[in-house]
Amino acid sequence: MPVSLPVNIEAVRINNGPEIQVFYPQVFGMWDQSMERFINRSIIHETQQLIDMQKDEMPTTLVEMDGSFEIKNNQRDVLSLTLSNYAYHYQAAHGMTYIRSLTFDLDHRKRCELPDLFKPGSNYVERLSELINEQIQERNIDTFEETVTIKPNQDFYIADKTLVIYFQLYEITPYVFGFPMFPISVYSIEDIINEDGPLAPMLINN
């Protein structure tokens, strides 16, 4: 039985005192109940990890925490989303935000990491790094290193016909630059896309 998309999504709120307000997505109504449970457990796990990371980050008292999410893709049997968590600790110079993303291939019933998007043995790290460095030059982004190389499991999400590679605060740029995000058209990397991965359906023109 085919998966019916888009997936139904509702927001769930965590209230843990006046200083913590975190929203995260929950999927419901899927015919594949096992996959539905897997997706929701994965989201809850990442949400909790963000909360724990923020609490452990600073020795001072947590003043404020706000968590939110964005659905980036919910079509063609691919669900891709981001979870964002902002926290401010007492007497800190500024608040800190982290983003985590999750991408699910509903057709193959799995959560995907960056290597899953590309053909085995492809030079995806080099190809994506090259495209990102071109954008860095075009957009005059001030990076710590002259040349940026992505990690094999670099953070990403899928948004329609675009693969977005992103970096955390301080990862490649000063805090003032925010989250460096690099949209890459699926057509510019078509030759290395895994035909059984979540980017392949995005190549279809309909």
Buried (B, 14 or more C-beta within 10 A) or exposed (E): EEBEBEBEBEEBEBEEEEEBBBBBBBBEEBEBEEBBEBBBEEBBEBBEBBBEBBEEBBEEEBEBBBBBBBBBBBBBBBBBBBBBBBBBBEEBEEBBBBBBBBBBBBBEBBEBEBBBBBBEEBEBBEBBBEBBBEBBEEEEBEBEEEEBBBEEEBBBBBBEBBBBBBBBBEBBBEEEBEBBBBEBEBEEBEEBBBEEBBBBBBEEEE
